[in-house]
C-alpha cells in the first residue's frame, strides 16, 4: 500500500513528506489525532472515543488456508471438526481484540488453543502454511496473492463469522480541514487500489497485504 500512497501523494503534492508509524495505544492514538500530529489511522477497532470519526475501508471475509497437498485435508472443503483437529499459524497482533471477535466465541477459543506459531506478516504466515501442516485463518483478500506461488488452497470457513471491518480513523476537528480531507481520500484510494490489485491475483502483489502494517498503521503528512 505504501508505494501506491506515495505515488498518489507525489502526483498532486510532491512537497508533502509522509511519515508512518505503528499505533501504540488507544489513548495515545486519540491524543495524536486530536493534536493533528497524526492525520489518520487504519485499524480493526472502533476506539471508545466520541471525538473520533470512522470509515470502513476494508471488509475481510474470513477463510481457511491450507497447503494443496495437506496430508489430512483432501479437496477444497473440510468439516469444522476436521479443521479443529489441526494447529494454526497466525500473524502477530491479529487475535485477542474484542472489537474483532468476542472472547467467548468458538473461533476465538480455537485460535487461542491451537495456535502453534506466531509470525510477523501475512507473507510469512502463507510461507509457513505452504511448508507445514499448519492452517491459517485469514481473509480471502489477504491470501489471494499467495495462492499460486505458495501452492495453497482456500477452504470455506465452517463458522458463521461476519466479515471483519477495518476502519480509517480521524479526529472530528479535522472534518473541516481541506488538507486532512485530501490526505484521507488518498489513503482510502491507496487501500482500494491494493484490494483491486489483490483480486487480480498478480504475483507483483505478494508483498501487498501485511495485516499488522496495513491495519495498525498510523499515517500523517508534513509539508
Secondary structure as UniProt FT lines:
FT   HELIX           2..12
FT   TURN            14..15
FT   STRAND          17..22
FT   HELIX           26..34
FT   TURN            35..36
FT   STRAND          40..43
FT   TURN            50..51
FT   STRAND          52..60
FT   STRAND          62..67
FT   TURN            68..69
FT   TURN            75..76
FT   HELIX           80..83
FT   TURN            84..85
FT   STRAND          88..91
FT   TURN            92..93
FT   TURN            98..100
FT   TURN            103..104
FT   HELIX           106..114
FT   STRAND          115..119
FT   HELIX           122..130
FT   STRAND          135..139
FT   HELIX           140..144
FT   TURN            145..151
FT   STRAND          152..155
FT   STRAND          164..171
FT   HELIX           172..174
FT   TURN            175..176
FT   HELIX           178..200
FT   HELIX           203..205
FT   TURN            206..207
FT   HELIX           211..215
FT   STRAND          217..222
//
